[in-house]
Amino acid sequence: MKKDKRNPKKSSKGVSRRGFLAGVGTAVVSSAVIGTGAQSAEAQILRVSRQEELQDIAITVNGVKYQVSVEPRWTLAEVLRDHLGLTGTKIGCNAGECGACTVLLDGKNVYSCSQLAVWVDGKSVTTVEGLAQSQSELHPLQQAFWEAHGLQCGFCTPGILMTLVPFLEENPDPTEAEIREAISGNLCRCTGYQHIVEAVKIAAEKMRD
């Protein structure tokens, strides 16, 4: 008796199960290789051809006047770090939560990641680089942090220093509770804050003398 040599389990349209699966696999691979690549190339072309409108601003940073052409979407933190090379200002959360980007804007502490650069046109900015008188003469607050071991990794330290400078100018003899409240907007993941508080007490005494 001869065996039946017909293709097994053909569909009504004459496509075998194996052929169907092979076709689907080829379509998926083609989509992954060709479709995604085409989409990425198109996106790159759009990015290259897109022209940002630049706006000229004038800012004074650490006593130096700058004329900078900025995009409307750039933050003050980005301009300080990426265009003026002042990398002491750190970007942590980039959402106005951690305080690492704190600088002084016309003498008041602000989160530079939450300030658009176009907003500071004509204003004065002080960053942590502007605190020390020279490489050999630290600001009393910087010196106190060194003496009291008020930092570990140091990432949050510039923002904390810039928060505390106007605080100590307004309150030269603060209590521990007042110090802790002053730095409540600055997150530190290393020190547990106690050494920071001790450093502020030392700095306050130095600045009163």
TILO-827944 format. One line per field, with one value per residue: z, y, x of N, C-alpha, C in turn; residue in three letters. Coordinates in nm, 4 decimals, decimal comma. Layout:
residues N
nup = [Z|...]
nnorth = [Y|...]
neast = [X|...]
caup = [Z|...]
canorth = [Y|...]
caeast = [X|...]
cup = [Z|...]
cnorth = [Y|...]
ceast = [X|...]
resn = [ALA|...]
END
This chain:
residues 209
nup = [0,0000|-0,0941|0,0574|0,1627|0,0053|0,0206|0,1168|0,4603|0,6555|0,5050|0,4584|0,3627|0,1624|0,0577|0,1967|0,3933|0,7406|0,8291|0,6294|0,6714|0,9287|0,8726|0,6953|0,8581|1,0426|0,8766|0,8052|1,0520|1,1160|0,8994|0,9474|1,1891|1,1162|0,8850|0,9054|1,1595|1,1302|0,9171|1,0332|1,2392|1,0878|0,9592|1,1797|1,2625|1,0463|1,0717|1,3158|1,2513|1,0574|1,1969|1,3172|1,5895|1,7526|1,8538|2,1382|2,2501|2,5545|2,8395|3,1070|3,4354|3,5854|3,8728|3,8918|3,6352|3,3119|3,0670|2,7302|2,5899|2,3567|2,3583|2,3566|2,3900|2,5574|2,7245|3,0487|3,3297|3,4735|3,2758|3,1009|3,2660|3,3226|3,0724|2,8826|2,9932|3,1401|3,4166|3,6250|3,8894|3,9804|4,0271|3,8640|3,9823|4,0434|3,8479|3,8631|4,0478|4,3132|4,4698|4,5302|4,4578|4,2529|4,3345|4,3168|4,3551|4,2703|4,1919|4,4574|4,5975|4,6876|4,4453|4,2611|4,0005|3,7983|3,7572|3,6518|3,3619|3,1189|2,9709|3,1420|3,3168|3,2023|3,2090|3,4793|3,7896|3,8760|4,1150|4,1591|4,3111|4,2473|4,2744|4,5410|4,6999|4,7776|4,6609|4,5353|4,7559|4,9671|5,1218|5,1350|5,4512|5,5088|5,3382|5,4434|5,6991|5,6427|5,5519|5,7847|5,9647|5,8439|5,6707|5,4390|5,2116|4,9531|4,8129|4,6101|4,6618|4,7981|4,6817|4,6288|4,8865|5,0148|4,8713|4,9470|5,2153|5,2371|5,1982|5,4072|5,6450|5,6316|5,6848|5,9251|6,1567|6,3904|6,4233|6,5542|6,6103|6,5179|6,3404|6,1488|6,0448|5,9345|5,7375|5,5526|5,4623|5,2086|5,0652|4,9590|5,1027|5,0678|5,2048|5,4508|5,6704|5,7795|6,0308|6,0554|5,8739|5,9995|6,2201|6,0834|5,9872|6,2233|6,3030|6,0861|6,1175|6,3495|6,2627|6,0695|6,2227|6,3659]
nnorth = [-0,1194|0,2214|0,5079|0,8097|1,0953|1,3554|1,7097|1,7694|1,8823|2,1123|2,4446|2,5810|2,7532|2,6592|2,6969|2,5814|2,4940|2,5216|2,6863|2,9167|3,0018|3,0495|3,2618|3,4630|3,4986|3,6029|3,8462|3,9794|4,0040|4,1615|4,3934|4,4729|4,5224|4,6878|4,8662|5,0046|5,1157|5,2935|5,4701|5,5821|5,7074|5,9030|6,0581|6,1588|6,3241|6,5162|6,6314|6,7456|6,9334|7,1075|7,4311|7,6149|7,9021|8,1494|8,3498|8,6453|8,7078|8,8988|8,8433|8,8644|8,6824|8,5743|8,8204|8,8633|8,9763|8,8438|8,7786|8,5859|8,3560|8,1953|7,9131|7,9264|7,7222|7,6459|7,5980|7,7940|7,6499|7,4753|7,6577|7,7677|7,5420|7,4019|7,5937|7,8071|7,6758|7,6414|7,4164|7,3628|7,4036|7,1744|6,9304|6,7560|6,6334|6,7752|6,8944|7,0825|6,9897|6,8764|7,0594|7,0701|7,2322|7,4924|7,8420|8,1884|8,4416|8,7627|8,7918|8,6276|8,2929|8,0433|7,7680|7,6686|7,4933|7,5272|7,7713|7,9463|8,0389|8,2701|8,4204|8,5396|8,7481|9,0332|9,0140|8,9300|8,6626|8,4351|8,1710|7,8665|7,8771|8,1407|8,2025|8,1756|8,3845|8,3437|8,0758|8,0029|8,1143|8,0439|8,0866|8,1642|7,9811|7,7651|7,6918|7,6127|7,3877|7,2183|7,1891|7,0701|6,8363|6,8411|6,7262|6,4487|6,2755|6,5086|6,6022|6,7349|6,9530|7,2148|7,3315|7,3392|7,5131|7,7501|7,7948|7,8508|8,0806|8,3378|8,2895|8,2926|8,5529|8,6927|8,5834|8,5776|8,4350|8,1591|7,9134|7,5540|7,4369|7,6315|7,6235|7,3653|7,3934|7,5799|7,4358|7,2518|7,2274|7,1100|6,8137|6,5574|6,2650|6,1398|6,2394|6,2514|6,4897|6,5937|6,6683|6,8719|7,0622|7,1176|7,2327|7,4657|7,6046|7,6576|7,8149|8,0344|8,1472|8,2183|8,4117|8,6072|8,7105]
neast = [0,0848|0,0630|0,2122|0,0526|0,1546|0,0841|0,1040|0,1083|-0,1684|-0,2577|-0,3809|-0,7004|-0,6372|-0,4068|-0,1656|0,0933|0,1353|0,4001|0,5054|0,3519|0,4410|0,7099|0,6871|0,5747|0,7814|0,9835|0,8649|0,8558|1,1284|1,2118|1,0667|1,1803|1,4463|1,4421|1,2219|1,2510|1,5022|1,4591|1,2798|1,4397|1,6399|1,4875|1,4075|1,6542|1,7183|1,5195|1,5938|1,8399|1,7693|1,6118|1,5903|1,6927|1,5722|1,7837|1,8655|2,0093|2,1689|2,2744|2,4757|2,6142|2,8580|3,0029|3,1308|3,2243|3,1443|2,9267|2,8315|2,5926|2,4619|2,1616|1,9374|1,5828|1,4920|1,6974|1,8333|1,9484|2,1382|2,2383|2,3614|2,5589|2,7192|2,7653|2,8294|2,9693|3,1548|3,1528|3,1510|3,1118|2,8566|2,6103|2,4002|2,1437|1,8660|1,7353|1,4899|1,4226|1,4293|1,6407|1,8441|2,1135|2,1963|2,2006|2,2457|2,3457|2,1293|2,1264|2,1953|2,0211|1,9371|1,8735|1,7296|1,9129|1,8504|1,5873|1,5521|1,5099|1,7497|1,7014|1,5557|1,7307|1,8573|2,0561|2,1047|2,2800|2,4907|2,6120|2,8302|2,9577|3,2240|3,2832|3,3123|3,5540|3,8343|4,0781|4,2913|4,4313|4,2990|4,0222|3,6636|3,5123|3,3053|3,3593|3,6075|3,5313|3,3739|3,5716|3,7255|3,5441|3,4749|3,2529|3,1594|3,1346|3,1139|3,0829|2,9170|2,6747|2,7644|2,8422|2,5864|2,4791|2,6565|2,6047|2,3468|2,3771|2,5332|2,3871|2,2114|2,3683|2,4561|2,2246|2,1519|2,3602|2,4190|2,3052|2,0716|2,0858|1,8518|1,7608|1,9614|1,9283|1,6750|1,7337|1,8867|1,7099|1,6122|1,8106|1,9445|2,1389|2,3141|2,5096|2,6354|2,4623|2,4033|2,4867|2,7600|2,7588|2,5974|2,7611|2,9742|2,8573|2,8111|3,0742|3,1535|2,9822|3,0816|3,3368|3,2725|3,1585|3,3674]
caup = [0,0000|-0,1020|0,1574|0,1103|0,0024|0,0186|0,2243|0,5762|0,7173|0,4259|0,4814|0,2480|0,0579|0,0069|0,2698|0,5024|0,8712|0,8326|0,5417|0,7352|1,0352|0,8114|0,6401|0,9684|1,0960|0,7829|0,8141|1,1783|1,1029|0,8048|1,0158|1,2910|1,0557|0,7873|0,9516|1,2669|1,0750|0,8378|1,1260|1,3068|0,9922|0,9380|1,2992|1,2617|0,9466|1,1287|1,4184|1,1885|0,9822|1,2871|1,3585|1,7145|1,7570|1,9608|2,1962|2,3164|2,6896|2,9080|3,2499|3,5086|3,6667|3,9582|3,8617|3,4943|3,2237|2,9525|2,6292|2,5529|2,2715|2,4204|2,3133|2,4923|2,6478|2,8100|3,1867|3,3796|3,5088|3,1526|3,0497|3,3547|3,3122|2,9376|2,7951|3,0634|3,2014|3,5628|3,6581|4,0325|3,9919|3,9906|3,8282|4,0448|4,0039|3,7331|3,8818|4,1588|4,4342|4,5524|4,5737|4,4177|4,1512|4,3925|4,2945|4,3988|4,1622|4,2553|4,6019|4,6562|4,6405|4,3571|4,1920|3,8637|3,7022|3,7399|3,5977|3,2224|3,1002|2,9199|3,2542|3,3967|3,1211|3,2823|3,6228|3,8415|3,9291|4,1861|4,1745|4,4151|4,2057|4,3101|4,6864|4,7526|4,7308|4,5770|4,5571|4,8898|5,0687|5,1080|5,2073|5,5849|5,5057|5,2776|5,5401|5,8078|5,5926|5,5487|5,9221|6,0339|5,7588|5,6350|5,3093|5,1793|4,8074|4,7698|4,4995|4,7074|4,8762|4,6245|4,6498|5,0292|5,0426|4,8144|5,0289|5,3480|5,2348|5,2366|5,5374|5,7524|5,6253|5,7482|6,0605|6,1891|6,5088|6,4157|6,6368|6,5314|6,4504|6,2280|6,0471|5,9809|5,8506|5,6234|5,4530|5,4394|5,0648|5,0042|4,9935|5,1150|5,0862|5,2652|5,5814|5,7802|5,8101|6,1573|6,0312|5,8042|6,1035|6,2956|5,9977|5,9820|6,3516|6,2961|5,9895|6,1752|6,4440|6,1824|5,9989|6,3228|6,4158]
canorth = [0,0000|0,3404|0,6127|0,9353|1,1933|1,4918|1,7953|1,7556|1,9940|2,2329|2,5245|2,5829|2,8350|2,5942|2,7365|2,4883|2,5560|2,5587|2,8012|3,0336|3,0474|3,1045|3,3928|3,5573|3,5275|3,6915|3,9783|4,0408|4,0419|4,2723|4,5120|4,5137|4,5705|4,7933|4,9673|5,0853|5,1936|5,4024|5,5670|5,6507|5,7965|6,0160|6,1415|6,2291|6,4299|6,6222|6,7008|6,8251|7,0441|7,1968|7,5461|7,6768|8,0472|8,1881|8,4809|8,6969|8,7586|8,9499|8,8095|8,8788|8,5629|8,5879|8,9477|8,8699|8,9968|8,7532|8,7857|8,4461|8,3246|8,0774|7,8674|7,9587|7,6103|7,6182|7,6459|7,8626|7,5464|7,4281|7,7622|7,7767|7,4227|7,3581|7,7026|7,8906|7,5875|7,6498|7,2869|7,3490|7,3917|7,0367|6,8983|6,6294|6,5870|6,8556|6,9203|7,1750|6,9129|6,8326|7,1735|7,0623|7,3339|7,6240|7,9542|8,3156|8,5270|8,8949|8,7771|8,5338|8,1563|7,9864|7,6444|7,7096|7,4010|7,5695|7,9063|7,9548|8,1351|8,3974|8,4958|8,6049|8,8532|9,1562|8,9903|8,8882|8,5268|8,3894|8,0263|7,8261|7,9195|8,2802|8,2227|8,1922|8,5006|8,2913|7,9334|7,9826|8,1807|7,9983|8,1547|8,1045|7,8656|7,6555|7,6520|7,5420|7,2547|7,1389|7,1609|6,9860|6,7204|6,8605|6,6671|6,3189|6,2697|6,6472|6,6401|6,8299|7,0599|7,3498|7,3830|7,3696|7,6355|7,8661|7,8160|7,8993|8,2132|8,4435|8,2564|8,3417|8,6992|8,7412|8,5278|8,5489|8,3492|8,0729|7,7941|7,4314|7,4187|7,7253|7,5716|7,2499|7,4428|7,6500|7,3392|7,1494|7,2142|7,0509|6,6721|6,4986|6,1206|6,0827|6,2825|6,2489|6,6315|6,6417|6,7395|6,9961|7,1543|7,1599|7,3220|7,5947|7,6711|7,7071|7,9237|8,1487|8,2094|8,2821|8,5286|8,7112|8,7678]
caeast = [0,0000|0,1453|0,1864|-0,0004|0,2634|0,0315|0,1532|0,0192|-0,2412|-0,2630|-0,5007|-0,7904|-0,5761|-0,2871|-0,0454|0,1200|0,1624|0,5410|0,5233|0,2929|0,5293|0,8308|0,6531|0,5591|0,9140|1,0521|0,8032|0,8965|1,2689|1,2189|1,0162|1,2768|1,5694|1,4206|1,1276|1,3078|1,6129|1,4051|1,2221|1,5497|1,7039|1,3978|1,4139|1,7813|1,7098|1,4369|1,6703|1,9446|1,7122|1,5385|1,6695|1,6480|1,5859|1,8746|1,8413|2,1290|2,1494|2,3935|2,4745|2,7401|2,8787|3,1222|3,1948|3,2655|3,0288|2,9212|2,7262|2,5714|2,3465|2,1008|1,8065|1,4829|1,4662|1,8131|1,8262|2,0674|2,2361|2,3020|2,4496|2,6749|2,8028|2,8001|2,8723|3,0669|3,2545|3,1483|3,0906|3,0865|2,7114|2,5755|2,2615|2,1068|1,7325|1,6901|1,3470|1,4027|1,3994|1,7542|1,9240|2,2544|2,2245|2,1745|2,3374|2,2883|2,0805|2,1131|2,2129|1,9256|1,9623|1,7719|1,7650|1,9439|1,7881|1,4482|1,5538|1,5499|1,8585|1,6489|1,4993|1,8354|1,9203|2,0820|2,1172|2,4098|2,4903|2,7320|2,8386|3,0528|3,3577|3,3030|3,3171|3,6906|3,9082|4,1857|4,3133|4,4896|4,2166|3,8852|3,5566|3,5002|3,2143|3,4354|3,7092|3,4644|3,3357|3,6949|3,7665|3,4452|3,4423|3,1128|3,1273|3,1955|3,1337|3,0962|2,8285|2,5739|2,8279|2,8288|2,4522|2,4616|2,7331|2,5370|2,2273|2,4136|2,5981|2,2923|2,1519|2,4557|2,4598|2,1025|2,1425|2,5005|2,4340|2,1867|2,0594|2,0939|1,7234|1,7558|2,0539|1,8651|1,5666|1,7934|1,9361|1,6066|1,5908|1,9297|1,9566|2,2720|2,2976|2,6312|2,6863|2,3667|2,3832|2,5395|2,8855|2,7253|2,5513|2,8797|3,0523|2,7892|2,8377|3,2122|3,1565|2,9140|3,1766|3,4430|3,2196|3,1294|3,4944]
cup = [0,0000|0,0051|0,0893|0,1187|-0,0032|0,1343|0,3413|0,6161|0,6367|0,4604|0,3553|0,1329|0,0113|0,0754|0,3863|0,6310|0,8804|0,7456|0,6023|0,8424|0,9792|0,7556|0,7466|1,0255|1,0073|0,7918|0,9403|1,1699|1,0103|0,8697|1,1153|1,2289|0,9679|0,8437|1,0566|1,2163|0,9952|0,9266|1,1947|1,2147|0,9687|1,0564|1,3022|1,1622|1,0002|1,2329|1,3564|1,1217|1,0708|1,3368|1,4851|1,7048|1,8769|2,0089|2,2706|2,4542|2,7444|3,0558|3,3086|3,6023|3,7411|3,9225|3,7184|3,4064|3,1019|2,8606|2,5739|2,4626|2,3181|2,3490|2,4243|2,5948|2,7438|2,9497|3,2228|3,4152|3,3858|3,0979|3,1348|3,3321|3,1699|2,8504|2,8619|3,1366|3,3524|3,6166|3,8080|4,0623|3,9408|3,9513|3,8839|3,9919|3,8770|3,7411|3,9999|4,2905|4,5261|4,5992|4,5302|4,3217|4,2044|4,3613|4,3525|4,2760|4,2233|4,4070|4,6699|4,5997|4,5614|4,3041|4,0445|3,7594|3,6738|3,6872|3,4512|3,2060|3,0533|3,0314|3,3290|3,3165|3,2035|3,4311|3,6594|3,9091|4,0010|4,2015|4,2811|4,3780|4,2465|4,4583|4,7378|4,6945|4,6356|4,6050|4,6976|5,0013|5,0465|5,1773|5,3449|5,5898|5,4444|5,3749|5,6536|5,7646|5,5870|5,6907|5,9909|5,9550|5,7188|5,4983|5,2967|5,0288|4,7493|4,6615|4,5423|4,7691|4,8124|4,6472|4,7947|5,0655|4,9927|4,8846|5,1587|5,3478|5,2682|5,3716|5,6513|5,7486|5,6947|5,8933|6,1057|6,3106|6,5167|6,5178|6,5478|6,4552|6,3284|6,1140|5,9710|5,8907|5,7242|5,5140|5,4217|5,2903|4,9899|5,0514|4,9975|5,1480|5,1652|5,4138|5,6971|5,8394|5,9378|6,1387|5,9548|5,9052|6,1848|6,2148|5,9916|6,1114|6,3525|6,2025|6,0456|6,2716|6,3681|6,1202|6,0953|6,3694|6,3219]
cnorth = [0,1244|0,4413|0,7390|1,0414|1,3367|1,5730|1,7911|1,8868|2,1221|2,3100|2,5242|2,6645|2,7786|2,6351|2,6414|2,5643|2,6028|2,6813|2,9294|3,0922|3,1086|3,2433|3,4986|3,5969|3,6229|3,8334|4,0511|4,0891|4,1614|4,4015|4,5653|4,5783|4,6922|4,9052|5,0589|5,1728|5,3119|5,5116|5,6474|5,7495|5,9210|6,1116|6,2217|6,3447|6,5472|6,7020|6,7922|6,9489|7,1449|7,3082|7,6076|7,8288|8,0845|8,3288|8,5241|8,7500|8,8084|8,9171|8,8321|8,7600|8,5763|8,7125|8,9655|8,8819|8,9057|8,7923|8,6442|8,4349|8,1928|8,0399|7,8959|7,8483|7,5829|7,6737|7,7192|7,7624|7,4971|7,5312|7,7721|7,6612|7,4000|7,4682|7,7986|7,8072|7,5908|7,5256|7,2634|7,3394|7,2546|7,0265|6,7605|6,5781|6,6546|6,8864|7,0136|7,1078|6,8947|6,9459|7,1725|7,1743|7,4760|7,7235|8,0787|8,3972|8,6621|8,8816|8,6799|8,3940|8,1033|7,8531|7,6790|7,6152|7,4399|7,7124|7,9006|8,0644|8,2705|8,4824|8,5768|8,7105|8,9811|9,1393|8,9387|8,7518|8,5004|8,2387|7,9942|7,8665|8,0633|8,3065|8,2548|8,3165|8,4602|8,1421|7,9055|8,0435|8,1435|8,0932|8,0883|7,9815|7,7441|7,6020|7,5714|7,4024|7,1631|7,0974|7,0617|6,8616|6,7248|6,8068|6,5309|6,3104|6,4099|6,6920|6,7474|6,9558|7,1980|7,4109|7,4202|7,4976|7,7592|7,8945|7,8877|8,0387|8,3242|8,4177|8,3132|8,4929|8,7602|8,6971|8,4860|8,4576|8,2527|7,9599|7,6702|7,4080|7,5095|7,6794|7,4571|7,2931|7,5091|7,5539|7,2306|7,1302|7,1567|6,9071|6,6298|6,3510|6,0587|6,1131|6,2610|6,3867|6,6801|6,7199|6,8691|7,1015|7,2069|7,2579|7,4609|7,6725|7,7322|7,8280|8,0497|8,2243|8,2805|8,4121|8,6394|8,7810|8,8754]
ceast = [0,0883|0,1050|0,1347|0,1081|0,2125|0,0879|0,0570|-0,0438|-0,2325|-0,3900|-0,5837|-0,7320|-0,4433|-0,1590|-0,0259|0,1462|0,3061|0,5673|0,4684|0,3854|0,6566|0,8039|0,6384|0,6935|0,9909|0,9973|0,8472|1,0396|1,2836|1,1739|1,1173|1,3990|1,5462|1,3342|1,1863|1,4202|1,5636|1,3482|1,3309|1,6179|1,6190|1,4031|1,5428|1,7788|1,6288|1,5139|1,7752|1,8863|1,6408|1,6294|1,6109|1,6684|1,6723|1,8414|1,9668|2,0923|2,2829|2,3811|2,6132|2,7529|3,0115|3,2027|3,2402|3,1412|3,0395|2,8069|2,7105|2,4492|2,2877|1,9721|1,7060|1,4608|1,5819|1,7914|1,9551|2,1762|2,3112|2,3992|2,5755|2,7714|2,8560|2,8579|2,9709|3,1718|3,2587|3,0765|3,0763|2,9381|2,6701|2,4283|2,2312|1,9743|1,6834|1,5411|1,3197|1,3717|1,5201|1,8438|2,0689|2,2938|2,2110|2,2857|2,2714|2,2517|2,0452|2,1111|2,1190|1,9474|1,8432|1,8230|1,7894|1,8862|1,6440|1,4373|1,5958|1,6544|1,8070|1,5890|1,6047|1,9100|1,9342|2,1030|2,2565|2,3981|2,6221|2,7244|2,9424|3,1956|3,3890|3,3138|3,4576|3,7567|4,0200|4,1982|4,3646|4,4051|4,0705|3,7881|3,5450|3,4099|3,2843|3,5394|3,6477|3,4199|3,4578|3,7345|3,6730|3,4075|3,2946|3,0745|3,1921|3,2169|3,1460|2,9998|2,7288|2,6345|2,8169|2,6911|2,4262|2,5359|2,6593|2,4048|2,2629|2,4763|2,4985|2,2264|2,2367|2,4715|2,3390|2,0916|2,2828|2,5219|2,3145|2,1892|2,0701|1,9644|1,7124|1,8476|1,9888|1,7486|1,6222|1,8370|1,8334|1,5760|1,7093|1,9451|2,1027|2,2545|2,4130|2,6483|2,5910|2,3442|2,4511|2,6694|2,8626|2,6815|2,6694|2,9639|2,9894|2,8111|2,9774|3,2203|3,0921|3,0070|3,2877|3,3935|3,1822|3,2557|3,5488]
resn = [MET|LYS|LYS|ASP|LYS|ARG|ASN|PRO|LYS|LYS|SER|SER|LYS|GLY|VAL|SER|ARG|ARG|GLY|PHE|LEU|ALA|GLY|VAL|GLY|THR|ALA|VAL|VAL|SER|SER|ALA|VAL|ILE|GLY|THR|GLY|ALA|GLN|SER|ALA|GLU|ALA|GLN|ILE|LEU|ARG|VAL|SER|ARG|GLN|GLU|GLU|LEU|GLN|ASP|ILE|ALA|ILE|THR|VAL|ASN|GLY|VAL|LYS|TYR|GLN|VAL|SER|VAL|GLU|PRO|ARG|TRP|THR|LEU|ALA|GLU|VAL|LEU|ARG|ASP|HIS|LEU|GLY|LEU|THR|GLY|THR|LYS|ILE|GLY|CYS|ASN|ALA|GLY|GLU|CYS|GLY|ALA|CYS|THR|VAL|LEU|LEU|ASP|GLY|LYS|ASN|VAL|TYR|SER|CYS|SER|GLN|LEU|ALA|VAL|TRP|VAL|ASP|GLY|LYS|SER|VAL|THR|THR|VAL|GLU|GLY|LEU|ALA|GLN|SER|GLN|SER|GLU|LEU|HIS|PRO|LEU|GLN|GLN|ALA|PHE|TRP|GLU|ALA|HIS|GLY|LEU|GLN|CYS|GLY|PHE|CYS|THR|PRO|GLY|ILE|LEU|MET|THR|LEU|VAL|PRO|PHE|LEU|GLU|GLU|ASN|PRO|ASP|PRO|THR|GLU|ALA|GLU|ILE|ARG|GLU|ALA|ILE|SER|GLY|ASN|LEU|CYS|ARG|CYS|THR|GLY|TYR|GLN|HIS|ILE|VAL|GLU|ALA|VAL|LYS|ILE|ALA|ALA|GLU|LYS|MET|ARG|ASP]
END
